[in-house]
Amino acid sequence: MKRLGWLMVLLLAAGCGPGVGTLSVTTWGEAYIEDGIPVDSAQVTGFVDGWTVKYERFLVVLGEFSLAKKTGEQGPKQQAAGIVNLVKPGPVELFSWKDVPAAKWDRVSYGIGPAKSSATGIGAIDASDVERMKTGGLAVYVEGSATKNGTSKRFAWGFANDTLYDECTNMDYGDGVTIPTGGQEVVQLTIHGDHFFYDDLESPEAKLRFQALADADADADGAITLDELAAVQLTSLPLGQYGTGSAGSVKSLKDFIGALVRTIGHYRGEGECVSKAR
Amino acid sequence: MTRRIPSAINSEDLAGRPRLPSRRTWLLLVALSFFSCGGTVASRRTFPLVVSPAGGALVTDSGWTVTLTSARASLGAARFYSGKVPSIARRTPRINPLEWLVSSAWAHPGHYVPGEAMGELLRPLEVDLLQAETAWGEVSGVTGAYGSMEVTVAAGGVRLAGTATKDTQTVSFDTGAFTPPAAIQAIVFEHQMDTSSGRVRLTVDLRTIVSRMDFAQVGAGANPLDSTSPAFNGFARGVEDSSAWRGTWEAP
């Protein structure tokens, strides 16, 4: 009788198959993008050279979100990219999926790439900003100002870098995401706005600096352009700053910022992905 | 990690009473678990480390052709680790050079994790980098998967001297010694180390070391080179560029 009971349980389990759950994918720029980046202090990590930065626009094109397994099984994939302005307060839901097969999807990836015509604005974003990204073929656009002792410098930089953030993992949640049967899971694609200002590409001791960028304003018009950054060779900067580790092809401040822009994408807060240039 | 458990351990007998594994089965389980992980017991071994220059024609990014009359390095120690260098370090040229500025990396500075220490050589070495090969010594290590290495440059630093030529201009230079304040980490060395004979070759790419030097920007002078000049700055950055250093395994 006992054996018969076990047999019935097994038959029922085989007939049910895996369940499904719901997944909501959001993005957020955290306080650094919404409120600004302060001077470094005992309480908060900020600029070590006394500057502060306030973003006015932080536009990102997020797409290609994909669930897969390391075994090779492919799950759902995002169809159209969304353009968000992360300066607007609070996390933004990019999309949600119902009926996601309940499983541990341990290979999650997403892309930040040039806006295509199919991309749509999501959340509180001006139509003109959506158009700016599409017409410029931009993946990331940042606009804002830096201030120190009454001196202010403006910047408005657009990047067309196409980057895949792959194998996303988080210390607290593990690799990817687990969708429970009948449950709802939220995955946040967290964008780190402070990364633009790191002074080293590899060192874990990298610090936030702005002085070299401010000094790049060659025509002293108060606006730092990418062309002005391109004119600054790293060899003109103090040793110990703007180290490139093994990325020997990074020669100028523009190269440097261009390398850092590929590091802004994170996963569920402080989680990381493998950033792959495309 | 999934380990396959012998069915005898999990099965129940027909009476519903769990069957306890025998001592022999336990031994088998341990052995199976061990081999299912693909692991082997790490054993101690030593292997030689030699140092060689590389670089071919030395032409800087700013178009100077460099001829070295002296290239010396004072090395303090070499250490080997299990952690692989993320492919940010792999200078694999692509069709579009802008696309390989950063090819692949963890999305954060400091993505290189050395991992477990696998071997070390603590004997200092004064090496003439114009010689084809210099024996450094025997590394004390263990078998296992090696992913990277680091080299400490000793107080004598790295020092280059020679001439740089561009168009009709020739500059005689002597960099003086530069000692990086920290060890040069994240040097690529990937090898599944077993007990087979062989050696590690540490190649120092002189072209990468001089590539950032612009001899039109030597400040107060090139011989000795002004240590506050952009040319010296480029030299120092070249020494610290971990892609200028590379370890490879050579079987006999």
Boltz contact constraints between the chains, C-beta under 6 A:
constraints:
  - contact:
      token1: [A, 198]
      token2: [B, 109]
      max_distance: 6.0
  - contact:
      token1: [A, 200]
      token2: [B, 109]
      max_distance: 6.0
  - contact:
      token1: [A, 202]
      token2: [B, 109]
      max_distance: 6.0
  - contact:
      token1: [A, 203]
      token2: [B, 109]
      max_distance: 6.0
  - contact:
      token1: [A, 204]
      token2: [B, 110]
      max_distance: 6.0
  - contact:
      token1: [A, 206]
      token2: [B, 109]
      max_distance: 6.0
  - contact:
      token1: [A, 235]
      token2: [B, 212]
      max_distance: 6.0
  - contact:
      token1: [A, 235]
      token2: [B, 230]
      max_distance: 6.0
  - contact:
      token1: [A, 235]
      token2: [B, 233]
      max_distance: 6.0
  - contact:
      token1: [A, 235]
      token2: [B, 234]
      max_distance: 6.0
  - contact:
      token1: [A, 236]
      token2: [B, 230]
      max_distance: 6.0
  - contact:
      token1: [A, 239]
      token2: [B, 236]
      max_distance: 6.0
  - contact:
      token1: [A, 246]
      token2: [B, 89]
      max_distance: 6.0
  - contact:
      token1: [A, 246]
      token2: [B, 242]
      max_distance: 6.0
  - contact:
      token1: [A, 246]
      token2: [B, 243]
      max_distance: 6.0
  - contact:
      token1: [A, 247]
      token2: [B, 88]
      max_distance: 6.0
  - contact:
      token1: [A, 247]
      token2: [B, 102]
      max_distance: 6.0
  - contact:
      token1: [A, 248]
      token2: [B, 208]
      max_distance: 6.0
  - contact:
      token1: [A, 248]
      token2: [B, 241]
      max_distance: 6.0
  - contact:
      token1: [A, 248]
      token2: [B, 243]
      max_distance: 6.0
  - contact:
      token1: [A, 249]
      token2: [B, 101]
      max_distance: 6.0
  - contact:
      token1: [A, 250]
      token2: [B, 101]
      max_distance: 6.0
  - contact:
      token1: [A, 255]
      token2: [B, 101]
      max_distance: 6.0
  - contact:
      token1: [A, 259]
      token2: [B, 101]
      max_distance: 6.0
  - contact:
      token1: [A, 259]
      token2: [B, 102]
      max_distance: 6.0
  - contact:
      token1: [A, 262]
      token2: [B, 102]
      max_distance: 6.0
  - contact:
      token1: [A, 263]
      token2: [B, 107]
      max_distance: 6.0
  - contact:
      token1: [A, 263]
      token2: [B, 108]
      max_distance: 6.0
  - contact:
      token1: [A, 265]
      token2: [B, 107]
      max_distance: 6.0
  - contact:
      token1: [A, 272]
      token2: [B, 106]
      max_distance: 6.0
  - contact:
      token1: [A, 272]
      token2: [B, 107]
      max_distance: 6.0
  - contact:
      token1: [A, 272]
      token2: [B, 108]
      max_distance: 6.0
  - contact:
      token1: [A, 273]
      token2: [B, 107]
      max_distance: 6.0
  - contact:
      token1: [A, 275]
      token2: [B, 105]
      max_distance: 6.0
  - contact:
      token1: [A, 275]
      token2: [B, 107]
      max_distance: 6.0
  - contact:
      token1: [A, 276]
      token2: [B, 104]
      max_distance: 6.0
  - contact:
      token1: [A, 277]
      token2: [B, 99]
      max_distance: 6.0
  - contact:
      token1: [A, 277]
      token2: [B, 102]
      max_distance: 6.0
  - contact:
      token1: [A, 277]
      token2: [B, 103]
      max_distance: 6.0
